[in-house]
Structure formats: structure tokens, C-alpha cells
């Protein structure tokens, strides 16, 4: 069975002109011609075209493709094996590129302009954008969210290092107070809650006592936040929540 040049072009998703060119340079001469000279392609021609298009997709020039396909030492199976290896390598590179682009998109959207190495250096194993999509869905239409975005967009690596250091220091101080049995409504614990609020207020958005109270509720109601604190010390999430509430009551 044979096919016209138009049919083959449709099969392969290429132009008739491309097939004419492949014929003219000797890369894919049709195995048959009609009595009036029209090209007719057989099954073997289609197999060779498939090989050509594979290699072209992988970036090989026509001259390189001709050498590869006309090598008498390489059988058709070897061509398929080689192409499979090349495609797997390309897929791997494309996946890496896609991951890098996605990371860059998220960083730009969240205002965290850091390389992966810098992010690891600043935040360690934690991901500051882990809940970014959820945060945007829940608070994206608020002024606090927009203000946080504006501020974060201007921060340098050194700024993020300072912010993360402040957060960790506050969390460690809470942990030490909790371990020492300091009551959540003590002056020491409430001062730590105020430090927590001021940290957010300085670096992200205007954090009222009411808004901080909402964060405190999340620390105990959301399993992910509770687990973060309670992995350090069981009950720490509730302790911070209670200190935040006590501090708000004191200020009121």
C-alpha cells in the first residue's frame, strides 16, 4: 500500500514542501512514482520519516540525521533505543526547567526573590510558600494580604534572613517559657505574644490584636499549624494561642 505526498504530510503533521525538500536532499526519496511523476510513499518510507522526525525534534540537523539513518552498522531497533534514551534525557531536562520556572513564578508572585540555594539557606527545610495558594484564596482580597505582597517584593536575601531569625528567636523563647512552666497569662508570655505581633506588624502588614487573635486560633484549629508547634513541644500551639489571647485582653 502506498500514500500520496499530501496524505503523508497529513499523517506526519508537516507540510508537503517539507517532504519535497527531504526528497530533493536525498533524505527521504519516495519508493514509488506514478506514471506522471507523482510521489508515492510506502510503509518503509513512513518508518524512515518517523525516524527523521524524531531526530529533528531532538535538535539534529538534516545532515546529522542522514548520517545516523544511513549508518550500515545501526539497525532499526538500535535507532529506537537511541531515540528512547535521548527522549528520556530531554524529558528530564524539561521537567527540571518546568520546576525552575514554576518556582520562579511562585517566587515572583509571593515576592520572595531568592534562588533555591538561598531559600534553603534562609528557611532550611521549611517552605515559606507551602500554603501560598491557600493564603491567597482565603485572604487575597484583603488589604493585609496586598500590603504583605508589596513589602515582600522589596526584600533582599539579608532581609529574609533577618525576618526568619526573628521568627525563630520568638518561637524558641515561647518554647523555653512553656518548658519552664511560665503561665500563658504571665507578663513574660504576654510580652512574647506582643513581640510576635510586632514582628508581623513590622515585616508584613498592620497586625491588630484582633488579627493576631485569628492567627492564634489557626495555630490550634489547623492541624498543619498545630503540628508545626507541637512537634517542638506538645502543647506549645495552645500555649502560644493562650498567650496571644491574654496579651489582647491586657491591651484592651
Secondary structure, 3 states (H helix, E strand, C coil): CCEEHHHHHHHHCCCHHHHHHHHHCCCCCCCEECCCCCEEECHHHHHHHHHHHHHHHCCCCHHHHHHHHCCCCCCHHHHHHHHHHHHHHHHHHHHHHHHHHHHHHHHHHHCCCCCHHHHHHHHCCCCCCCCHHHHHHHHCCCHHHHHHHHHHCCCCHHHHHHHHHHHHHHHHHHHHHHHCCCCCCCHHHHHHHHHHHHHHHHHCCCCCHHHHHHHHHHHHHCHHHHHHHHHHCCCHHHHHHHHHHHHHHHHC
